[in-house]
Amino acid sequence: MSILELGRHLGEDIIYNLNKLMTIRNIFYTTTSEIAIVENGQFTLL
């Protein structure tokens, strides 16, 4: 795999994960403006 291919795959992974995080954030956005992030089945409030 070339550097360009590797970079493209990394970029796609980052964008995919960002989209997933935004979806999770939208679902779990609380009334107190705390963001719940689900990681390994655990909730973390920021």
Secondary structure by P-SEA (a helix, b strand, c coil): ccaaaaaaaaaaaaaaaaaaaaaaaaaacccccbbbbbcccccccc
